[in-house]
């Protein structure tokens, strides 16, 4: 595990989003990073398609 320095504004956005999604700030940032990596690796998929694939993978 490491430390990642992020911009204060991005941290605030993660804090607000984490409250809405009932996640910790770290879990929210990790979620965004994972979805971003999947989006870059699969540029033809929409956000909803990526989430659907992840839900299917988690259920297996």
trRosetta pair geometry for C-beta under 8 A, 3 or more apart (Angstrom, degrees):
i j d omega theta_ij theta_ji phi_ij phi_ji
4 29 7.6 178 73 154 138 143
6 10 4.8 -98 161 85 115 125
6 11 5.5 143 91 -58 110 87
6 14 7.7 54 101 -7 156 141
6 29 7.3 -144 -23 -129 159 135
7 10 4.4 85 64 8 92 105
7 11 6.9 -156 93 -8 47 85
8 11 5.5 -54 -149 35 33 115
8 12 6.4 35 153 -20 65 103
9 12 5.6 -52 -151 34 33 112
9 13 6.5 34 150 -18 64 103
10 13 5.5 -51 -148 36 35 113
10 14 6.4 37 151 -19 65 104
11 14 5.6 -54 -148 37 32 112
11 15 6.3 37 150 -23 64 104
11 25 7.3 28 -163 -172 76 132
12 15 5.4 -49 -147 33 33 116
12 16 6.5 31 154 -16 65 102
13 16 5.9 -53 -148 37 32 108
13 17 6.2 27 155 -14 66 109
14 17 5.8 -56 -141 43 30 108
14 18 5.9 35 157 -26 65 108
14 25 5.3 82 127 -158 107 83
14 28 4.8 151 -167 102 85 124
14 29 5.1 11 -140 -66 146 86
14 32 7.2 -99 -106 -2 101 143
15 18 5.8 -53 -144 32 25 112
15 19 6.8 28 155 -21 59 102
15 25 5.3 -13 -91 -104 65 115
15 28 7.9 -179 -70 53 20 153
16 19 6.0 -55 -157 29 32 111
16 20 6.8 25 151 -13 64 106
17 20 5.8 -58 -153 38 37 110
17 21 6.0 12 159 0 72 115
17 23 7.9 -14 121 51 79 113
17 28 5.2 138 97 -160 104 139
18 21 6.1 -67 -136 53 29 97
18 22 7.9 -109 170 65 57 3
18 23 4.7 -101 -144 78 79 81
18 24 6.1 -32 -165 135 135 15
18 25 4.9 -106 -20 -87 165 47
18 27 6.9 115 -129 65 109 87
18 28 3.8 -106 -79 -32 92 141
19 22 7.7 24 -176 -73 26 38
21 28 6.4 131 58 -101 132 102
21 31 7.8 -103 131 43 161 167
23 27 3.9 -129 -178 92 108 119
23 28 4.7 141 94 -58 127 80
23 31 6.8 -34 -163 -13 173 137
24 27 4.4 95 50 6 80 102
24 28 7.0 -142 91 -6 43 84
25 28 5.7 -54 -151 35 32 113
25 29 6.4 30 153 -16 65 105
26 29 5.8 -55 -147 38 32 109
26 30 6.2 33 153 -19 66 107
27 30 5.5 -53 -144 38 32 113
27 31 6.3 38 153 -24 64 103
28 31 5.6 -51 -149 32 31 114
28 32 6.5 29 153 -16 64 104
29 32 5.8 -54 -149 37 33 110
29 33 6.3 33 153 -19 65 106
30 33 5.7 -54 -147 36 31 111
30 34 6.3 31 155 -19 66 106
31 34 5.9 -56 -147 36 28 109
31 35 6.3 22 158 -13 65 109
32 35 6.0 -58 -144 41 29 107
32 36 6.0 32 156 -21 65 110
33 36 5.6 -57 -146 38 28 114
33 37 6.3 29 156 -20 64 105
34 37 5.9 -54 -149 34 29 110
34 38 6.4 25 154 -14 64 108
35 38 5.7 -57 -147 41 32 110
35 39 6.1 36 153 -23 66 106
35 47 7.2 29 -173 -138 125 86
35 50 6.1 105 -145 127 82 142
35 51 7.7 0 -115 -70 115 78
36 39 5.6 -52 -144 35 30 113
36 40 6.4 29 157 -17 64 104
37 40 5.9 -55 -150 36 30 109
37 41 6.3 22 154 -12 65 111
38 41 5.7 -60 -144 44 31 107
38 42 5.9 -16 168 24 69 112
38 45 7.7 -54 146 73 95 138
38 50 5.0 125 120 -151 130 123
38 53 7.9 179 -172 77 139 128
38 54 7.4 -63 -90 -61 171 114
39 42 6.6 -77 -131 62 22 77
39 43 7.0 62 166 -100 62 50
39 45 7.2 -129 -119 75 57 95
39 47 7.4 -10 -91 -90 119 67
39 50 6.3 -46 -73 -71 73 158
40 43 6.9 4 -152 -68 26 86
42 45 4.3 10 134 12 116 120
42 50 6.7 156 75 -93 132 99
45 49 4.2 -131 -165 91 94 127
45 50 5.2 116 128 -57 128 81
45 53 7.5 -31 -155 -7 153 137
46 49 4.7 99 50 5 74 102
46 50 7.1 -135 95 -5 41 86
47 50 5.7 -56 -152 35 31 112
47 51 6.4 29 153 -17 66 106
48 51 5.7 -53 -146 38 32 111
48 52 6.3 35 154 -21 65 106
49 52 5.6 -51 -144 36 32 113
49 53 6.4 33 155 -18 64 105
50 53 5.9 -56 -151 36 30 111
50 54 6.4 28 152 -17 64 108
51 54 5.7 -57 -148 38 32 111
51 55 6.3 34 154 -21 66 104
52 55 5.8 -52 -147 34 31 111
52 56 6.5 31 153 -18 63 106
53 56 5.7 -56 -150 37 32 112
53 57 6.2 31 152 -19 66 107
54 57 5.5 -52 -143 38 33 112
54 58 6.2 34 156 -20 66 106
55 58 5.8 -54 -145 37 30 111
55 59 6.4 29 155 -21 63 108
56 59 5.8 -58 -149 34 29 111
56 60 6.7 33 153 -28 62 105
57 60 5.9 -53 -153 24 32 114
